[in-house]
Amino acid sequence: MESIFDLNERQLKNGDVIDLHQTVNGQNLFVVFTLEPLDIRYAHDLTRKYEYDKFEMLAPSKFLGYVEW
């Protein structure tokens, strides 16, 4: 997997907390558990894996052209 960078151009790493600035299942904070393989968990319950497309979650906004997290 190639490197992924946040809004502040910091490279994503294991343990990073992502604030999506919108909610998914009532939550907006997520933790990057591992990068290889990509495993993202809900911050309020680390046993719960993010069940949707993780790469789409990290991709730049289709409307803005950059990542919002």
RODO-986265 format. One line per field, with one value per atom (N, C-alpha, C, O, CB): residue in three letters; atom name; x, y, z. Coordinates in Angstrom, 1 decimal. Glycine has a CB too. Layout:
N
r <- [ALA  ...]
a <- [CA  ...]
X <- [X  ...]
Y <- [Y  ...]
Z <- [Z  ...]
END
This chain:
69
r <- [MET  MET  MET  MET  MET  GLU  GLU  GLU  GLU  GLU  SER  SER  SER  SER  SER  ILE  ILE  ILE  ILE  ILE  PHE  PHE  PHE  PHE  PHE  ASP  ASP  ASP  ASP  ASP  LEU  LEU  LEU  LEU  LEU  ASN  ASN  ASN  ASN  ASN  GLU  GLU  GLU  GLU  GLU  ARG  ARG  ARG  ARG  ARG  GLN  GLN  GLN  GLN  GLN  LEU  LEU  LEU  LEU  LEU  LYS  LYS  LYS  LYS  LYS  ASN  ASN  ASN  ASN  ASN  GLY  GLY  GLY  GLY  GLY  ASP  ASP  ASP  ASP  ASP  VAL  VAL  VAL  VAL  VAL  ILE  ILE  ILE  ILE  ILE  ASP  ASP  ASP  ASP  ASP  LEU  LEU  LEU  LEU  LEU  HIS  HIS  HIS  HIS  HIS  GLN  GLN  GLN  GLN  GLN  THR  THR  THR  THR  THR  VAL  VAL  VAL  VAL  VAL  ASN  ASN  ASN  ASN  ASN  GLY  GLY  GLY  GLY  GLY  GLN  GLN  GLN  GLN  GLN  ASN  ASN  ASN  ASN  ASN  LEU  LEU  LEU  LEU  LEU  PHE  PHE  PHE  PHE  PHE  VAL  VAL  VAL  VAL  VAL  VAL  VAL  VAL  VAL  VAL  PHE  PHE  PHE  PHE  PHE  THR  THR  THR  THR  THR  LEU  LEU  LEU  LEU  LEU  GLU  GLU  GLU  GLU  GLU  PRO  PRO  PRO  PRO  PRO  LEU  LEU  LEU  LEU  LEU  ASP  ASP  ASP  ASP  ASP  ILE  ILE  ILE  ILE  ILE  ARG  ARG  ARG  ARG  ARG  TYR  TYR  TYR  TYR  TYR  ALA  ALA  ALA  ALA  ALA  HIS  HIS  HIS  HIS  HIS  ASP  ASP  ASP  ASP  ASP  LEU  LEU  LEU  LEU  LEU  THR  THR  THR  THR  THR  ARG  ARG  ARG  ARG  ARG  LYS  LYS  LYS  LYS  LYS  TYR  TYR  TYR  TYR  TYR  GLU  GLU  GLU  GLU  GLU  TYR  TYR  TYR  TYR  TYR  ASP  ASP  ASP  ASP  ASP  LYS  LYS  LYS  LYS  LYS  PHE  PHE  PHE  PHE  PHE  GLU  GLU  GLU  GLU  GLU  MET  MET  MET  MET  MET  LEU  LEU  LEU  LEU  LEU  ALA  ALA  ALA  ALA  ALA  PRO  PRO  PRO  PRO  PRO  SER  SER  SER  SER  SER  LYS  LYS  LYS  LYS  LYS  PHE  PHE  PHE  PHE  PHE  LEU  LEU  LEU  LEU  LEU  GLY  GLY  GLY  GLY  GLY  TYR  TYR  TYR  TYR  TYR  VAL  VAL  VAL  VAL  VAL  GLU  GLU  GLU  GLU  GLU  TRP  TRP  TRP  TRP  TRP]
a <- [N  CA  C  O  CB  N  CA  C  O  CB  N  CA  C  O  CB  N  CA  C  O  CB  N  CA  C  O  CB  N  CA  C  O  CB  N  CA  C  O  CB  N  CA  C  O  CB  N  CA  C  O  CB  N  CA  C  O  CB  N  CA  C  O  CB  N  CA  C  O  CB  N  CA  C  O  CB  N  CA  C  O  CB  N  CA  C  O  CB  N  CA  C  O  CB  N  CA  C  O  CB  N  CA  C  O  CB  N  CA  C  O  CB  N  CA  C  O  CB  N  CA  C  O  CB  N  CA  C  O  CB  N  CA  C  O  CB  N  CA  C  O  CB  N  CA  C  O  CB  N  CA  C  O  CB  N  CA  C  O  CB  N  CA  C  O  CB  N  CA  C  O  CB  N  CA  C  O  CB  N  CA  C  O  CB  N  CA  C  O  CB  N  CA  C  O  CB  N  CA  C  O  CB  N  CA  C  O  CB  N  CA  C  O  CB  N  CA  C  O  CB  N  CA  C  O  CB  N  CA  C  O  CB  N  CA  C  O  CB  N  CA  C  O  CB  N  CA  C  O  CB  N  CA  C  O  CB  N  CA  C  O  CB  N  CA  C  O  CB  N  CA  C  O  CB  N  CA  C  O  CB  N  CA  C  O  CB  N  CA  C  O  CB  N  CA  C  O  CB  N  CA  C  O  CB  N  CA  C  O  CB  N  CA  C  O  CB  N  CA  C  O  CB  N  CA  C  O  CB  N  CA  C  O  CB  N  CA  C  O  CB  N  CA  C  O  CB  N  CA  C  O  CB  N  CA  C  O  CB  N  CA  C  O  CB  N  CA  C  O  CB  N  CA  C  O  CB  N  CA  C  O  CB  N  CA  C  O  CB  N  CA  C  O  CB  N  CA  C  O  CB  N  CA  C  O  CB  N  CA  C  O  CB]
X <- [0.8  0.0  0.9  1.9  -1.0  0.5  1.3  1.0  -0.1  1.1  1.8  1.6  0.3  -0.1  2.8  -0.3  -1.6  -1.3  -0.7  -2.8  -1.7  -1.5  -2.8  -3.7  -0.6  -2.7  -3.9  -4.0  -3.2  -4.0  -4.9  -5.2  -3.9  -3.7  -6.4  -3.2  -2.0  -0.7  0.4  -1.8  -0.9  0.2  1.1  2.3  1.1  0.5  1.3  0.9  -0.2  0.9  2.0  1.8  1.0  1.3  3.1  0.0  -0.8  0.1  0.8  -2.0  -0.1  0.7  -0.2  -1.3  1.9  0.2  -0.5  -0.7  0.1  0.3  -2.0  -2.3  -2.9  -3.3  -1.1  -2.8  -3.4  -4.9  -5.6  -3.1  -5.4  -6.8  -7.3  -6.7  -7.2  -8.4  -8.9  -10.2  -11.1  -9.1  -10.4  -11.7  -12.2  -11.7  -11.5  -13.3  -13.9  -14.7  -15.0  -14.8  -15.0  -15.8  -17.2  -17.9  -15.1  -17.6  -19.0  -19.1  -18.2  -19.2  -20.4  -20.6  -20.8  -21.5  -21.7  -20.4  -20.7  -21.2  -20.5  -19.4  -22.4  -23.0  -22.9  -22.7  -22.4  -23.1  -23.1  -21.7  -21.6  -23.8  -20.6  -19.3  -18.5  -18.7  -18.5  -17.5  -16.7  -15.2  -14.4  -17.0  -14.9  -13.4  -13.1  -13.9  -13.1  -12.0  -11.6  -10.1  -9.4  -12.0  -9.7  -8.2  -7.7  -8.3  -8.1  -6.5  -5.8  -5.1  -4.1  -4.8  -5.7  -5.1  -3.9  -2.8  -6.2  -3.9  -2.7  -2.9  -4.0  -2.6  -1.7  -1.7  -1.7  -2.2  -0.6  -1.0  -0.8  -1.2  -0.5  0.7  -2.4  -3.4  -4.1  -4.1  -4.4  -4.8  -5.5  -6.6  -7.6  -6.0  -6.5  -7.5  -7.9  -7.0  -7.0  -9.1  -9.5  -10.6  -11.5  -10.0  -10.6  -11.6  -12.3  -11.7  -10.9  -13.4  -14.2  -13.4  -13.1  -15.6  -13.2  -12.4  -13.1  -12.5  -12.1  -14.4  -15.2  -15.2  -15.5  -16.6  -14.8  -14.8  -13.8  -14.2  -16.3  -12.6  -11.5  -11.7  -11.0  -10.2  -12.7  -13.0  -13.9  -14.1  -13.7  -14.5  -15.4  -14.6  -14.2  -16.6  -14.5  -13.9  -14.8  -16.0  -13.4  -14.2  -14.9  -15.4  -14.5  -14.0  -16.7  -17.2  -17.4  -17.9  -18.5  -17.1  -17.3  -16.0  -15.0  -18.0  -15.9  -14.7  -13.7  -13.9  -15.0  -12.6  -11.7  -10.9  -10.5  -10.7  -10.6  -9.9  -10.7  -10.2  -9.4  -12.0  -12.9  -12.9  -13.0  -14.3  -12.9  -12.9  -11.7  -11.8  -12.9  -10.6  -9.3  -9.1  -8.2  -8.2  -9.9  -9.7  -10.1  -10.9  -10.5  -9.5  -9.9  -11.4  -12.0  -9.1  -12.0  -13.4  -13.7  -12.9  -13.9  -14.7  -15.0  -15.5  -15.5  -16.1  -16.0  -16.5  -15.3  -15.3  -17.6  -14.5  -13.4  -12.1  -11.3  -13.2  -11.8  -10.5  -9.4  -8.3  -10.2  -9.7  -8.6  -9.3  -10.5  -7.9  -8.4  -8.9  -9.4  -8.8  -7.9  -10.4  -11.0  -10.6  -10.9  -12.5  -9.9  -9.6  -8.2  -7.7  -9.7]
Y <- [-1.2  0.0  1.2  1.3  0.0  2.2  3.4  4.3  4.1  4.2  5.3  6.1  6.9  7.4  7.0  7.1  7.9  9.1  8.9  7.1  10.3  11.5  12.2  12.1  12.5  12.8  13.5  15.0  15.4  13.5  15.7  17.1  18.0  18.9  17.7  17.6  18.4  17.8  18.2  18.4  16.9  16.3  15.4  15.3  17.4  14.9  13.9  12.5  12.2  14.2  11.7  10.3  9.5  9.6  9.7  8.8  7.9  6.8  6.2  7.4  6.5  5.4  4.7  5.1  6.0  3.5  2.7  3.5  4.2  1.4  3.4  4.1  5.5  6.1  4.2  6.0  7.4  7.4  6.4  7.8  8.5  8.7  9.6  10.6  9.3  9.2  9.9  10.5  9.8  9.0  11.8  12.5  12.8  13.6  13.8  12.1  12.3  13.6  14.0  11.1  14.3  15.5  15.2  16.2  16.6  14.0  13.6  12.2  11.6  13.4  11.8  10.5  9.3  9.5  10.7  8.2  6.9  6.1  5.8  6.3  5.6  4.9  5.6  5.0  3.5  6.9  7.8  8.1  8.8  7.1  7.7  7.9  8.7  8.6  6.6  9.6  10.3  10.1  10.5  11.8  9.4  9.1  7.6  6.7  9.5  7.4  6.0  5.9  6.9  5.7  4.7  4.4  3.5  2.5  3.8  3.9  3.0  2.0  2.2  3.8  0.8  -0.3  -0.9  -1.0  -1.5  -1.1  -1.5  -1.0  -0.7  -3.1  -0.8  -0.3  -1.5  -1.4  0.6  -2.5  -3.7  -5.0  -5.4  -3.9  -5.5  -5.0  -3.8  -3.7  -6.1  -3.0  -1.8  -2.3  -2.9  -0.9  -1.9  -2.2  -1.0  -0.4  -3.4  -0.5  0.7  0.3  -0.5  1.8  0.8  0.5  1.7  2.8  -0.3  1.5  2.6  3.0  2.1  2.2  4.3  4.7  4.4  4.1  6.2  4.4  4.1  2.6  2.3  4.7  1.8  0.3  -0.3  -0.6  -0.3  -0.5  -1.0  -2.4  -2.9  -0.9  -3.1  -4.5  -4.4  -5.5  -5.3  -3.3  -3.1  -2.6  -1.4  -2.2  -3.4  -3.0  -2.1  -2.3  -4.2  -1.1  -0.3  -1.2  -1.9  0.9  -1.3  -2.3  -1.9  -2.7  -2.8  -0.6  -0.1  -0.1  -0.5  1.3  0.5  0.6  1.5  2.7  1.1  1.0  1.8  2.7  3.8  0.9  2.2  3.0  4.2  5.3  2.2  4.0  5.2  6.2  7.4  4.6  5.7  6.5  7.5  8.6  5.7  7.0  7.7  8.5  9.4  6.8  8.3  9.0  10.4  10.8  8.2  11.2  12.6  12.8  11.9  13.4  13.8  14.1  14.3  14.9  15.3  13.7  13.8  15.2  15.7  12.8  16.0  17.3  18.4  19.4  17.6  18.1  19.1  18.8  19.7  19.2  17.5  17.2  16.9  16.7  18.2  17.0  16.7  16.0  16.0  18.1  15.4  14.7  15.7  16.7  13.7  15.3  16.2  15.8  16.5  16.2  14.7  14.2  14.6  14.2  12.6]
Z <- [0.0  0.0  0.0  0.7  1.2  -0.8  -0.8  0.4  1.0  -2.2  0.7  1.8  1.7  0.6  2.1  2.8  2.9  3.8  4.9  3.4  3.4  4.2  4.6  3.8  3.4  5.8  6.3  5.7  4.9  7.8  6.2  5.8  6.1  5.3  6.5  7.1  7.5  6.8  7.2  9.0  5.9  5.1  6.0  5.7  4.5  7.1  8.0  7.5  7.2  9.5  7.4  6.9  8.0  9.2  6.6  7.5  8.4  8.9  8.2  7.6  10.2  10.8  11.8  12.2  11.5  12.2  13.2  14.5  15.0  13.5  15.0  16.2  16.0  17.0  17.1  14.8  14.6  14.8  14.5  13.2  15.3  15.5  14.4  14.1  16.9  13.7  12.6  13.0  13.5  11.3  12.8  13.0  11.7  10.9  13.9  11.3  10.0  9.8  8.7  9.7  10.9  10.9  10.4  9.9  10.0  10.4  10.1  10.9  11.3  8.6  11.0  11.8  10.9  9.8  12.8  11.3  10.7  11.9  12.9  10.0  11.8  12.9  14.2  15.3  13.0  14.1  15.3  15.9  16.9  16.4  15.2  15.6  14.6  13.4  16.0  15.1  14.2  14.4  13.5  14.3  15.4  15.7  15.5  15.9  17.2  14.8  14.4  14.6  14.6  12.9  14.9  15.1  14.1  13.7  16.6  13.5  12.6  13.4  14.0  11.7  13.4  14.2  13.5  14.2  14.3  12.2  11.4  10.0  9.5  11.4  9.4  8.0  7.0  5.9  7.7  7.4  6.6  7.3  8.2  6.1  7.1  6.2  6.9  8.1  5.9  6.1  6.6  7.6  7.1  5.5  8.8  9.8  10.6  11.3  10.8  10.5  11.2  12.1  11.7  10.1  13.3  14.4  14.9  14.8  15.5  15.5  16.1  17.4  18.2  16.4  17.6  18.8  20.1  21.1  18.7  20.1  21.4  21.7  22.8  21.2  20.8  21.0  20.0  18.9  20.8  20.5  19.6  19.2  18.3  20.3  19.7  19.2  18.0  17.3  20.3  17.7  16.6  15.3  15.3  16.9  14.3  13.1  12.2  12.2  12.3  11.5  10.5  9.4  8.8  10.0  9.2  8.3  6.9  6.0  8.8  6.6  5.2  4.5  5.0  5.2  3.3  2.5  3.2  3.2  1.1  3.7  4.5  3.5  3.9  5.2  2.3  1.4  0.9  0.7  0.1  0.8  0.4  1.6  1.3  0.1  2.8  4.0  4.0  4.4  5.3  3.5  3.6  2.3  2.2  3.8  1.3  0.0  0.0  0.9  -1.1  -0.9  -0.9  -1.3  -1.9  -2.0  -0.8  -1.0  -2.5  -3.2  -0.2  -3.0  -4.4  -4.7  -5.9  -4.8  -3.7  -3.9  -3.7  -4.4  -2.9  -2.7  -2.4  -3.1  -3.3  -1.0  -3.4  -4.0  -3.0  -3.4  -4.9  -1.7  -0.7  0.5  0.6  -0.2  1.3  2.5  3.5  3.7  3.0  4.2  5.3  6.7  7.6  5.1  6.8  8.1  8.5  9.6  8.2]
END
